[in-house]
């Protein structure tokens, strides 16, 4: 296995080597134990002709921990996290459904709640996903998304958002709130809520023509963010 090709974060040459040795240690032991793993690595390094003392090894292990590539008390490294079938399925589902609720994961994947809780904790522990509190719900995102992007993906992934955006896409001559409310069968307040959010994220443009306020998709932004697919 070429670790350098699949490394999820940037690492130094020594960090990559130490991570490889941590994996060797975990192949022989149930859990990561800092004291024992340092001794194990120190002994192994002799065959690599690498001159690292105990303190240097500990510093590298702390760096790998900070980068969330290893975590004391677990039985794998970040490189192994997605080898579990259920965990990989949950992770892929979160990537495809940014801002998804826990109950939606349970309903759609049909995996027991305690199992999902365990795997979500592992995904968060190794920084594959982020948890956020929005509208009194815990929701999940790809950790690579920025804070603003997480909020953006959350609102644009909702069914109401998709309906409004799709309607604006098909009717690009400009639509009023009342028109949207009537044709989509949504309450005027709901339409207002989503249009306000879309304006905040610059997804839509608002123009006053005569006495009417018309809404249009910001085509440049939506194309860049693949909202037209």
Phi, psi and omega per residue, in radians:
X1 nan 2.248 3.094
X2 -1.593 1.712 -3.067
X3 -1.110 -0.617 -3.108
X4 -1.035 -0.567 -3.103
X5 -1.318 -0.454 -3.071
X6 -1.970 0.120 -3.128
X7 -1.045 2.140 -3.071
X8 -1.286 -0.349 3.088
X9 -2.390 2.860 -3.127
X10 -1.227 2.349 3.131
X11 -2.367 2.724 3.053
X12 -1.404 2.980 3.127
X13 -1.058 -0.756 3.134
X14 -1.166 -0.686 3.127
X15 -1.094 -0.722 3.121
X16 -1.095 -0.739 3.116
X17 -1.125 -0.821 -3.135
X18 -1.091 -0.688 3.109
X19 -1.086 -0.701 3.082
X20 -1.051 -0.719 -3.135
X21 -1.247 -0.587 3.053
X22 -1.086 -0.723 3.102
X23 -1.098 -0.697 3.075
X24 -1.054 -0.733 3.127
X25 -1.074 -0.778 -3.101
X26 -1.223 -0.399 3.057
X27 -1.195 -0.364 -3.107
X28 -1.907 -0.174 -3.088
X29 -2.341 2.664 -3.072
X30 -1.263 -0.683 -3.034
X31 -2.380 2.696 3.075
X32 -1.286 2.150 3.074
X33 -2.230 2.049 -2.992
X34 -0.969 -0.861 -3.090
X35 -1.067 -0.814 -3.102
X36 -1.229 -0.645 -3.093
X37 -1.216 -0.586 3.097
X38 -1.085 -0.781 3.116
X39 -1.107 -0.717 3.136
X40 -1.078 -0.832 -3.117
X41 -1.137 -0.741 -3.139
X42 -1.007 -0.722 3.127
X43 -1.202 -0.699 -3.103
X44 -1.193 -0.580 -3.050
X45 -1.134 -0.359 3.134
X46 -1.037 -0.626 -3.122
X47 -1.360 -0.207 3.117
X48 -1.715 -0.032 -3.083
X49 0.943 0.703 3.123
X50 -1.875 2.253 -3.084
X51 -1.717 1.550 3.085
X52 -2.239 2.193 3.104
X53 -1.497 3.127 -3.085
X54 -1.003 -0.759 -3.098
X55 -1.108 -0.727 3.137
X56 -1.127 -0.705 3.108
X57 -1.099 -0.771 3.134
X58 -1.087 -0.693 3.125
X59 -1.123 -0.703 3.104
X60 -1.159 -0.714 3.108
X61 -1.107 -0.673 3.090
X62 -1.130 -0.683 3.106
X63 -1.115 -0.750 3.117
X64 -1.140 -0.608 3.087
X65 -1.164 -0.768 3.129
X66 -1.069 -0.624 3.117
X67 -1.405 -0.002 3.119
X68 1.061 0.648 3.036
X69 -1.625 -0.433 3.046
X70 -2.389 2.820 3.139
X71 -2.686 2.088 -3.095
X72 -1.077 2.373 -3.139
X73 1.739 -0.204 3.098
X74 -1.687 3.015 -3.105
X75 -1.975 0.274 3.090
X76 -2.678 2.970 3.058
X77 -1.782 3.059 -3.140
X78 -1.039 -0.556 -3.125
X79 -1.153 -0.339 -3.110
X80 -1.728 -0.208 -2.958
X81 -0.989 -0.746 -3.049
X82 -1.518 0.157 3.080
X83 -1.296 -0.340 3.111
X84 -1.363 2.243 -3.045
X85 -1.044 -0.865 -3.131
X86 -1.119 -0.728 -3.123
X87 -1.122 -0.723 3.112
X88 -1.124 -0.693 3.120
X89 -1.110 -0.750 3.118
X90 -1.127 -0.774 3.141
X91 -1.070 -0.821 3.131
X92 -1.082 -0.639 3.134
X93 -1.146 -0.716 3.112
X94 -1.146 -0.696 3.115
X95 -1.076 -0.678 -3.113
X96 -1.405 -0.334 -3.095
X97 -2.274 1.187 -3.104
X98 -1.029 2.303 -3.113
X99 1.497 0.325 -3.085
X100 -1.253 2.573 3.078
X101 -1.474 2.719 3.098
X102 -1.007 -0.836 -3.094
X103 -1.103 -0.492 3.090
X104 -1.213 -0.686 3.091
X105 -1.083 -0.781 3.131
X106 -1.067 -0.813 -3.080
X107 -1.146 -0.811 -3.014
X108 -1.419 -0.581 -3.111
X109 -1.623 -0.266 3.108
X110 0.949 0.804 3.060
X111 -1.971 2.485 -3.109
X112 -0.992 2.491 -3.099
X113 -0.954 -0.852 -3.127
X114 -1.041 -0.602 3.125
X115 -1.171 -0.753 3.120
X116 -1.129 -0.729 3.106
X117 -1.005 -0.814 -3.131
X118 -1.050 -0.837 -3.076
X119 -1.225 -0.640 3.084
X120 -1.113 -0.706 3.095
X121 -1.066 -0.708 3.123
X122 -1.192 -0.716 3.122
X123 -1.108 -0.681 3.110
X124 -1.277 -0.672 -3.110
X125 -1.073 -0.630 3.137
X126 -1.759 0.294 2.996
X127 1.096 0.594 2.980
X128 -1.427 -0.586 -3.115
X129 -2.301 2.817 3.013
X130 -2.060 2.566 3.051
X131 -1.873 2.417 3.122
X132 -2.329 2.667 3.024
X133 -1.815 1.972 3.082
X134 -2.279 2.289 3.046
X135 0.875 0.755 3.092
X136 1.139 0.400 3.081
X137 -2.226 2.539 2.960
X138 -1.536 2.191 -3.130
X139 -2.228 2.845 -2.950
X140 -2.200 2.514 -3.097
X141 -2.433 2.792 2.911
X142 -1.071 2.253 -3.071
X143 -1.137 -0.304 -3.112
X144 -1.336 -0.229 3.110
X145 -1.350 2.410 3.069
X146 -1.218 2.916 -3.141
X147 -0.990 -0.810 3.127
X148 -1.143 -0.688 3.131
X149 -1.140 -0.612 3.119
X150 -1.103 -0.800 3.108
X151 -1.093 -0.723 3.127
X152 -1.031 -0.882 -3.114
X153 -1.120 -0.605 3.123
X154 -1.062 -0.891 -3.083
X155 -1.256 -0.612 -3.118
X156 -1.372 -0.216 3.114
X157 -1.546 -0.204 3.140
X158 -1.215 2.599 -3.107
X159 -1.042 -0.709 3.133
X160 -1.085 -0.723 3.114
X161 -1.059 -0.829 -3.095
X162 -1.048 -0.709 -3.136
X163 -1.131 -0.772 -3.121
X164 -1.148 -0.813 -3.116
X165 -1.129 -0.699 3.114
X166 -1.136 -0.679 -3.141
X167 -1.172 -0.746 3.111
X168 -1.127 -0.581 3.118
X169 -1.163 -0.749 -3.108
X170 -1.337 -0.427 -3.108
X171 -2.090 1.343 -2.976
X172 -1.522 0.258 3.136
X173 -1.577 -0.007 3.140
X174 1.788 2.207 -3.040
X175 -2.218 2.471 3.069
X176 -1.529 2.861 3.076
X177 -1.048 -0.768 -3.117
X178 -1.065 -0.756 3.115
X179 -1.034 -0.821 3.126
X180 -1.077 -0.777 -3.108
X181 -1.047 -0.803 -3.102
X182 -1.201 -0.856 -3.024
X183 -1.308 -0.442 3.119
X184 -1.729 -0.109 3.127
X185 1.167 0.580 3.131
X186 -1.966 2.582 3.108
X187 -1.092 2.564 -3.119
X188 -0.995 -0.671 3.136
X189 -1.146 -0.618 3.104
X190 -1.149 -0.787 3.105
X191 -1.036 -0.781 -3.139
X192 -1.050 -0.765 -3.140
X193 -0.997 -0.831 -3.087
X194 -1.294 -0.662 3.105
X195 -1.109 -0.659 3.101
X196 -1.074 -0.755 3.113
X197 -1.149 -0.723 3.140
X198 -1.095 -0.649 3.084
X199 -1.140 -0.712 -3.133
X200 -1.032 -0.668 -3.123
X201 -1.626 0.083 3.101
X202 1.124 0.479 3.127
X203 -1.366 -0.542 -3.117
X204 -2.140 2.811 3.062
X205 -2.053 2.508 -3.114
X206 -2.057 2.285 3.133
X207 -2.294 2.385 3.092
X208 -1.677 2.030 3.139
X209 -2.163 2.059 -3.014
X210 1.033 -2.120 -3.141
X211 -1.856 0.178 -3.089
X212 -1.927 2.497 3.029
X213 -1.761 2.073 -3.089
X214 -1.898 2.558 -3.127
X215 -2.022 2.413 3.133
X216 -2.309 2.658 2.996
X217 -1.247 2.480 2.981
X218 -1.439 1.604 -3.001
X219 -1.017 -0.662 -3.120
X220 -1.052 -0.774 -3.106
X221 -1.260 -0.796 -3.075
X222 -1.144 -0.601 3.093
X223 -1.206 -0.726 3.137
X224 -1.103 -0.530 -3.105
X225 -1.760 0.204 3.071
X226 1.059 0.559 3.088
X227 -1.362 -0.209 -3.125
X228 -1.614 0.149 3.140
X229 -1.774 nan nan
